[in-house]
Structures are given as C-alpha cells and as structure tokens.
Amino acid sequence: MLVPIFEELETKVHQAIDTIALLQMKIEELKETNDTLSHKIQELSKNNETLECKNQKLTTDQQIWQDRLNKLLDKIQKFDLTCLK
C-alpha cells in the first residue's frame, strides 16, 4: 500500500523538480532580456541627449540667422525710405 503512494510522491517530486528547472531557465532568459533592454534604454537615452543638444544648437543658430535677416531687412527698408525722399 505504501509503494504506490511513494511512487506517486516520487512522480510529483520529479515533476516539481522539472518545473523548478524550467522556471530557473525562464528566469535566466528573462534576466538576459532585461539586460539587453537596459542596454538599449541607455543607448537610446544617450542618443536622445545628443539629439536634444543638436536641436538646441540648431534652434539657437536659427534664431541668430533670423535676427541677422531681420536686421538686414531693416537696413534695406531704411535705405529704400532714404532713397524715396
């Protein structure tokens, strides 16, 4: 009577061990995926910072050129007004 119970218990223990082993493999796989994603996040963050810096520089350059253009247009208007008098 005890033999079938022990056999059933042994089967369940083996199933539990197999399940634990599979879960450990899945955990390792997820850790690797997590590490890969963390690396990609860091890389994207650096790229984002670089793009933000470039955007700021371009915005500043655009403002400088806009100011220069406005000054030039003002001079042209003043010249036109002077010539028309």
C-alpha positions as CSV (number, residue, x, y, z in Angstrom):
1,M,0.0,0.0,0.0
2,L,2.8,2.4,0.7
3,V,4.6,1.6,-2.5
4,P,2.0,3.2,-4.8
5,I,1.9,6.3,-2.5
6,F,5.7,6.6,-2.6
7,E,5.7,6.2,-6.4
8,E,3.1,8.8,-6.8
9,L,5.0,11.1,-4.4
10,E,8.2,10.4,-6.3
11,T,6.5,11.3,-9.6
12,K,5.2,14.5,-8.1
13,V,8.6,15.4,-6.8
14,H,10.2,14.8,-10.2
15,Q,7.5,17.0,-11.8
16,A,8.2,19.7,-9.2
17,I,11.9,19.5,-9.9
18,D,11.3,19.7,-13.7
19,T,9.0,22.6,-13.2
20,I,11.6,24.4,-11.0
21,A,14.3,23.7,-13.6
22,L,12.2,25.1,-16.4
23,L,11.3,28.2,-14.3
24,Q,15.0,28.8,-13.5
25,M,15.8,28.6,-17.2
26,K,13.0,31.1,-17.9
27,I,14.3,33.4,-15.2
28,E,17.8,33.3,-16.7
29,E,16.2,34.0,-20.2
30,L,14.2,37.0,-18.7
31,K,17.3,38.3,-17.0
32,E,19.2,38.3,-20.3
33,T,16.3,40.0,-22.0
34,N,16.2,42.6,-19.2
35,D,19.9,43.2,-19.5
36,T,19.6,43.7,-23.3
37,L,16.7,46.0,-22.9
38,S,18.5,48.0,-20.2
39,H,21.4,48.4,-22.5
40,K,19.1,49.6,-25.3
41,I,17.5,52.1,-23.0
42,Q,20.9,53.5,-22.0
43,E,21.8,53.7,-25.7
44,L,18.6,55.4,-26.6
45,S,18.9,57.8,-23.7
46,K,22.4,58.9,-24.9
47,N,21.0,59.3,-28.4
48,N,18.2,61.4,-27.1
49,E,20.6,63.6,-25.2
50,T,22.7,64.0,-28.3
51,L,19.6,64.9,-30.4
52,E,18.4,67.4,-27.8
53,C,21.8,69.1,-27.8
54,K,21.8,69.3,-31.6
55,N,18.2,70.6,-31.6
56,Q,19.2,73.3,-29.1
57,K,22.1,74.3,-31.2
58,L,20.0,74.4,-34.4
59,T,17.4,76.4,-32.6
60,T,20.0,78.9,-31.4
61,D,21.5,79.1,-34.9
62,Q,18.1,79.6,-36.4
63,Q,17.4,82.5,-34.0
64,I,20.8,84.1,-34.8
65,W,20.1,83.9,-38.6
66,Q,16.6,85.2,-38.1
67,D,18.0,88.2,-36.2
68,R,20.6,88.8,-38.9
69,L,17.9,88.6,-41.6
70,N,15.6,91.0,-39.7
71,K,18.5,93.5,-39.3
72,L,19.3,93.2,-43.0
73,L,15.6,93.8,-43.9
74,D,15.5,96.8,-41.6
75,K,18.6,98.2,-43.3
76,I,17.0,97.6,-46.7
77,Q,13.8,99.3,-45.6
78,K,15.7,102.3,-44.2
79,F,17.7,102.5,-47.4
80,D,14.5,102.4,-49.5
81,L,12.9,105.1,-47.4
82,T,16.0,107.2,-47.7
83,C,16.1,106.8,-51.5
84,L,12.4,107.6,-51.9
85,K,12.8,111.0,-50.1
